[in-house]
């Protein structure tokens, strides 16, 4: 049985947690806040009409923007409240309720690999520690040869950057570019945020 994520625990303990999260970002969007920084970086990596997986998509702000820019987007999140908001606010992409630790999109009728995977919003730090490596392995299997995964999260959230990069390498994802922000500032050892652009290489340790 897959260990429950921190997000799932919070949602269980506070049934209104997910709905409050959705409304927070709806308010920010209505106020004209710039919520597309992650999506712009991913868009800059790709030719128009690419296939993008939004892993841990939440209410769809990143994947929805990318779909509007002309990409084919599939979003996956374990929280059905967030997926319902994505469907309501960002029609067009395919939004799927699913645990990233059990990600198998071909079984859900999505056989094609992705040119890019984006995992924003501190998703990696909400995962149960025992599932981190498996999530990275499964992301790798959904990435097309030559594709890249863009994964970003903050420091001080229980997942040291070096540990994450070690896990990524073990999963068959090699760092290509490391940044300290989604707006392309270079990474430094004392950075309080990491955006890792990872490429698929070889076979993951203990896998295919």
HELIX and SHEET records of a PDB file:
HELIX    1   1 UNK A    6  UNK A   13  1                                   8    
HELIX    2   2 UNK A   17  UNK A   30  1                                  14    
HELIX    3   3 UNK A   37  UNK A   44  1                                   8    
HELIX    4   4 UNK A   61  UNK A   68  1                                   8    
HELIX    5   5 UNK A   80  UNK A   89  1                                  10    
HELIX    6   6 UNK A  100  UNK A  102  5                                   3    
HELIX    7   7 UNK A  105  UNK A  108  5                                   4    
HELIX    8   8 UNK A  123  UNK A  126  1                                   4    
HELIX    9   9 UNK A  129  UNK A  131  5                                   3    
HELIX   10  10 UNK A  132  UNK A  141  1                                  10    
HELIX   11  11 UNK A  161  UNK A  170  1                                  10    
SHEET    1   A 7 UNK A  94  UNK A  97  0                                        
SHEET    2   A 7 UNK A  72  UNK A  77  1                                        
SHEET    3   A 7 UNK A  51  UNK A  55  1                                        
SHEET    4   A 7 UNK A 114  UNK A 119  1                                        
SHEET    5   A 7 UNK A 143  UNK A 154  1                                        
SHEET    6   A 7 UNK A 193  UNK A 200 -1                                        
SHEET    7   A 7 UNK A 173  UNK A 179 -1                                        
END                                                                             
